[in-house]
Amino acid sequence: MSACSRILMFTKGRVADLPVWSKARWSSLIRTSIALCALGAACDNSGPTRPDDPPLLEVVVRTTGGDPDNSYQVIVGTDARTISGFTSTRFNVPHDVIAVQLLDVAPNCTVTGESERSVDMRATDTASVSFEIKCDATGFEIQVQTEGTDFPTAFAVTVDGQPLAQVGPNSSYTMTRLAPRTYQVTVQPPFPNCTAPPAATVDVANRIVKHLDFNLVCAAIDRPELIAYAVEVDAFNTIIEVVGPRGGNTSIVVAGARNPTWAPDGKTMAFESMYCDPYYSYWYGCILGISIVDPETKVSRQIAGGDVGNELAWSPTGDVIAISKVQGGRSEIYLMNLGGQSTKVNMPAVQHASGPAWSPNGDRIAFHCIIDTGKTDICIANRDGTGLVRLTNDAHLVGKPDWSPDGNDIVFARSQPGGSTEIAFIPSVGGDIVPLVPGFEPAWSRDGSTIVFSRSGGLFTVGRNGGEPVQLTRGNHHSAAWRK
């Protein structure tokens, strides 16, 4: 019984027991109750008057194999939709026999079963239909075999004259999603030291990956004697250039770089990478790190990021790079391997150590040191920090040293009255200091006969026994390093 029925039965029963004078009032109350119940019934949208929801048909698409289709067109009745190859979607359909079609299937793909199906929805509210698609790749695989030395990091792959990809030495690359037809494929070396193999003509058939072999031979790159140095471009940035030992043409090796040091085999150089944007560096600082570059090919890679150190010196053993690093206001020397991990050289007696330079056999390090407050000297220590020797002990301030190739002498710059500096050297076992010429930041030639150094206006060279300096470059140039 509804609430309205109970109300009416209750009120009618009460009216029968009332005196005549009050029956009229209660009759009015009954009429009002009937009207309210009728209004409530009209507003009630529950119950059997609610229309049924339409049936749902789910279409599932699963794609496997190579070069899968990105999308298909599904038509359910008159409703057409584009769906991906790995998804499902639902359609509202009537209670009827529904036609479902899968269209736009790529030529390299096959639908398992029929691509047009019927689904009987007359006796059900939900149903599902699945399409399984198997695809096969269409294209070719390139296999590059490389012999010789001085390989580039990658060769350019061109297809019909257009560069489309790169493949490394002794590696492979697969190019698919190609239309079935004839293609011209070449593998081009970036440098002339590698011979380019002839172009290959390949007929690509649908659903097949052809295999192509390319054999390249790379000769040793000509690596002349060079001097690398830093150029102050402006207040924010430096670049590294190279010049021959007799001057002449210069060439840029890498931008945003300073403090070059050569690998012991002379093929690459390490440098401190530094890029300072005039605006962002004011707020966020410069972008720093240590990288390696081949000056002939210009191929480079970073081995450490961040403020990891400066004043680099690559060891003759090739396994580590000595760097100067400031920690807690104190400059110390670290040995960084080519993976970027550093180990500190412990020298408790030294207040500050910087500007490392290796002995020819790599077992000792010469460096700029402060042992007594206010005095800078040249010191020597074993690569583990033991065996500390103080070579100089006078009133002159000294700069970064460099060890001669024969191991007998250490060249450095020292201060002079009036604020100038001069190039001098001292025997590595200690002894008298021999002054040479005014200048700073000296470095030995690889045969030890000549010293390159900086001076106002550019780079200069001078013989080991002195003489008239020869100007190599003109500009704000410093941090010279002679190729090993």
HELIX and SHEET records of a PDB file:
HELIX    1   1 ALA A    3  ALA A   16  1                                  14    
HELIX    2   2 VAL A   20  CYS A   43  1                                  24    
HELIX    3   3 TYR A  280  TYR A  284  1                                   5    
SHEET    1   A 4 PHE A  86  ASN A  92  0                                        
SHEET    2   A 4 LEU A  56  GLY A  65 -1                                        
SHEET    3   A 4 THR A 126  CYS A 135  1                                        
SHEET    4   A 4 CYS A 109  THR A 112 -1                                        
SHEET    1   B 4 ASP A  79  SER A  84  0                                        
SHEET    2   B 4 SER A  71  VAL A  76 -1                                        
SHEET    3   B 4 VAL A  97  LEU A 103 -1                                        
SHEET    4   B 4 GLU A 116  ASP A 120 -1                                        
SHEET    1   C 3 SER A 171  MET A 175  0                                        
SHEET    2   C 3 GLY A 139  GLY A 148 -1                                        
SHEET    3   C 3 VAL A 209  CYS A 218  1                                        
SHEET    1   D 4 GLN A 162  VAL A 167  0                                        
SHEET    2   D 4 PHE A 155  VAL A 159 -1                                        
SHEET    3   D 4 THR A 182  GLN A 188 -1                                        
SHEET    4   D 4 ALA A 200  ASP A 203 -1                                        
SHEET    1   E 4 THR A 250  ALA A 255  0                                        
SHEET    2   E 4 THR A 238  VAL A 243 -1                                        
SHEET    3   E 4 ILE A 227  GLU A 232 -1                                        
SHEET    4   E 4 HIS A 477  TRP A 482 -1                                        
SHEET    1   F 4 ALA A 257  TRP A 262  0                                        
SHEET    2   F 4 MET A 269  TYR A 275 -1                                        
SHEET    3   F 4 ILE A 287  VAL A 293 -1                                        
SHEET    4   F 4 SER A 300  GLY A 305 -1                                        
SHEET    1   G 4 ASN A 310  TRP A 314  0                                        
SHEET    2   G 4 VAL A 320  GLN A 327 -1                                        
SHEET    3   G 4 ARG A 330  ASN A 337 -1                                        
SHEET    4   G 4 SER A 342  LYS A 344 -1                                        
SHEET    1   H 4 HIS A 352  TRP A 358  0                                        
SHEET    2   H 4 ARG A 364  ILE A 370 -1                                        
SHEET    3   H 4 ASP A 377  ASN A 382 -1                                        
SHEET    4   H 4 VAL A 389  ARG A 390 -1                                        
SHEET    1   I 4 ASP A 402  TRP A 403  0                                        
SHEET    2   I 4 ASP A 409  SER A 415 -1                                        
SHEET    3   I 4 THR A 421  PRO A 427 -1                                        
SHEET    4   I 4 VAL A 434  PRO A 438 -1                                        
SHEET    1   J 4 PHE A 440  TRP A 444  0                                        
SHEET    2   J 4 THR A 450  ARG A 455 -1                                        
SHEET    3   J 4 GLY A 458  GLY A 463 -1                                        
SHEET    4   J 4 GLY A 466  GLN A 471 -1                                        
END                                                                             
